[in-house]
Amino acid sequence: MTTLFGGLAAVFVLYVAAGAVRGLPPMLRAALAGLIPLVAYFALIVGHWPGLDVVAIHISVFLAAALVLFALTQFRRRDAGRMHWAPKLLTAFFIGLVLINASLLYIANKGLPEPIARWWLGGDGKAVYSGFSGVVAHGQGAAKAVSSALSEAHRESQLGWQVEMSGLDGSGDTRQLQLRVRDRTGLPVDRVEAELRLSRPGAAAPALILPMSSVEAGVYVGALKVPAAGRWLVELRLLRDGEVHYHGTQELVVP
């Protein structure tokens, strides 16, 4: 949202500023005003690909804004008096296009506002999350993954560890987490490597891996800084001697 409206403002400022250059054709002014913010946006997203749909929205809005400014300039040159209805209609269409694209961009990243999502999609009084969860790949390894998950669940049930985590539902960008691990008799479990993996639903790789430090027997702490708002999956892994003994995943929604 910030890059969309910030780039839109940059298009307008650049077009007006280019008007001070004598002899610069309006078409060239519009091209420069649309392309310079677009190039800056491409440089900004290097290494942080937001998705082809988000990039397409930025391209269409920036170039459409430059085109509308060019059209308004041409109409003003032809009709020095009252503005014709055609540029007014074009301006209204462009404003509607920007609002629709901004709404789609917001929904794609954060989903519908919860009251609207609950009214539109239902939920029986429960929270409804409508943000895009990402693309999940399907292949020959799907059946093997299911079998591996079932075997892992069986090992965990045989182990009988009791795992409690606090602090994940806190507010703020950084959340102080505390993890307690006990065996089936209630005694603390030590000599365990605990780590959290934060990822978007459907993502192939985690966005953040947080090792947790042991402060006493069976107690591990860490500070989790969520990179951005939206829907996240928090995966807890407990390892001993390089082997995963416990694995659990829960959802985290950051407003």
N, C-alpha and C positions, 0 to 999 in steps of 0.2 A: 504494500500500500504506500509506504514512504517513497520507494523508488518510482512508483507510478506517478503520483502527484508531484513529487519533486522534479522528475523529468519533464512533466507537462509544463510546470512553471519555467523550467530552463528553456524549453522550446519557445515560449512566449517572449522571455527576456532576450534570447539570442536573436529572434526575428526583429524585435524592436531596435535592439542595438545595431544590427546590421543595416537598418534603415538609415543610420547616420553616415554610412559609407556612400559617397556619391558615385553614381554610375553602376551600382550593383543591381542587377536585374532582380525583380521580385521572386522569380522562379529559383534563382541561385540562393537568395536569402532563405526561402522556404526549405530548400534542400539542406543547407548548412544547419539551419535551426532544428531540423528533424534528425539529421545524421549525427551531429556532435553529441547530444545527450544519449543517443542510441549506442554510439561507440563507448562512451563513458560507462553506460550500463553493462555492456559486454565485458569491459575490463573489471567491473565490480564483481561480477558473478563468476570470474575465473576461480576454479577450485570449489565453488559453492553453487553447483548447478541446481536451480530451483524447479526445473521441469520445463518441458517444451511448451506446455499450455501457458505457463506464466510468461515465458519469453515471448511467445506469439502475441499475448495481450499487450506487452510493452511495445513491441514493434508496431502493431496496428494503431495504438493510441498516439505514439510519438509522430508517426508519419501522417496520420489523419489530422492531427493538430496543425502540423506545418501546412498541409494542403488547405485546410479551412482558412488559415491566416492569409495564404496566397490568394484564395478566392475572394475573401473580403477586401483585400487590397485592390484587386482588379475591378470589383463591383463599385468601390468608392471612386476609382478613377473615371469610370464610365458615367456614373450618376453622382454628380457633386451635391445634389439636394437630398431628398428623403431616400432612405435605403429601400431597395426593392424587396419584395417578399421572398425571392429566391435565396439570397444570403441569410435571411432570418431563418428560413426553413432549414438551410444547411447547418447553421449554427445550432439550432435546436436538436437536429439529428445527431450532431457530434457530441453535444452535452449528454444526450441520452445514451450514446455509445460508450462514453467514458463511465457513466454511472453503472451501466450494465456490466462492463468489463471489471470495474472495481468491485462490484458485488460478487461476481464469479470468482475473482481472485481471493476475496475474503473467505468465501465459502470453501474454496479448494484448500485453503491453508488451515482454517479454524472451524469450518463447518457452519451450519446455521446457528443463530443465537438459540440457546437452549429452550426458552419459552416457545419460540416459533417451531423448533424441531419437535418438541413434545406435542404441540397442537397439530402439526402437519403429519408427522410420522407415527404418533402414538408412543406408548412406552409404559402404560399401566402405572403411572406415577414414578417411574424410574428415570434416571438421566439418560438422554439420548444424544449420542455423538454421531454427527453426520459428516465429519471431515473426511477427505480422501485418505484412505489408509495405505495407498501404494499398490504396486503391482506384485503379485505373488507368482513366482515361476513354478511351472509344473513340468515334470520330466520323469525319467525312469527311476530317479532316486527317491521319488515320493514314497513308494511302498517301503523302501529300506529305512527312510527317515521315521515312518510310523512304527516299524518294528523296533528300531533303536529307542524311540521314545517310550514304548511299552516296557522294554527291558530295563530302561533307566528308572521308570516309575516303580517297577518291581523291586529293584535293588534299594531304592529309597525307602519303600515300605518295610523291607527286611531290616534296614539299618535303624529306623525308628527315631531319627533325629527330630527334635523339636526346635523350630526356627521362628524367632520373633524379631521383627524389624519395626523400629519407631522413627518418626521424623520425616517420613516420605510425604506425608500429607500436609507438611508445613507450608507456610507462605514465603514469598520472596524468591529471588533467583537462586540463592544458595541455601541448601537444606542440610542441616546437621543430622546425620543418620547414626543410629546405634543398632547393632545386631547382636542378639543373644542366641547361642547355640547350645542345646542340652541333648544328652542322649535319652534313651527311653526310660532310664531310672531317674532322670532329673539332674544328673551331674553335668557340669560344664564340659564342653568339648574343646580341647585345645589342639595345637599343631595343625591348624586348618588355614588355608589360604582363601580368603573371601574377596570376591570382586563383584562389582555391579557393571552391567552392560546396558547402556541407554541407546535405544534405536527407535526409528519410526516403524510403524506397522508395515510389513511387507518389504522392508529394506534388507539388502543382502548383507550389509556389514554394519556394525554398531557405530553410532556417531561419537560415543564416548565410552571409555573403559575406566572404571574407578576402582583401584585396589583399596581395600579397607584394612586399617591397622589394628592390631591386637593390643588392647590396653590392660586386659586381665584375662584369666582363663575363661574362655567361652564368650567373651565380649569383644566386639570389633566396632570401630567407628570410622566415619569418613564424611567429607563435605561434598555433596553433590550439587554442582552448578548446572542447571538446565540450560542448554544453548539457546532455545527459542520456545515460544508459546506453541500450543497445539497438543496433539495426542502423541504420547510416547509409550513405549514398552520398556519396563525395567526388569531386567533379567538378573537374578541372583545366582551365583555359582560358588559352591564350596568345594575346594579341592584339597586332597591330601596325597602327597607323593606323586603329584602330577595327574591324578585321576579324579574325575568329577564324582563326588559322593552325594551332592545335593544340587538340585536345579529347580528354580521356581521363577515364574514370570507373572508380573501384575501390570495393570494399566495405570498410567499417570497422565492426567489432563491438566495442562498449565494454561490458565486463562490469559 
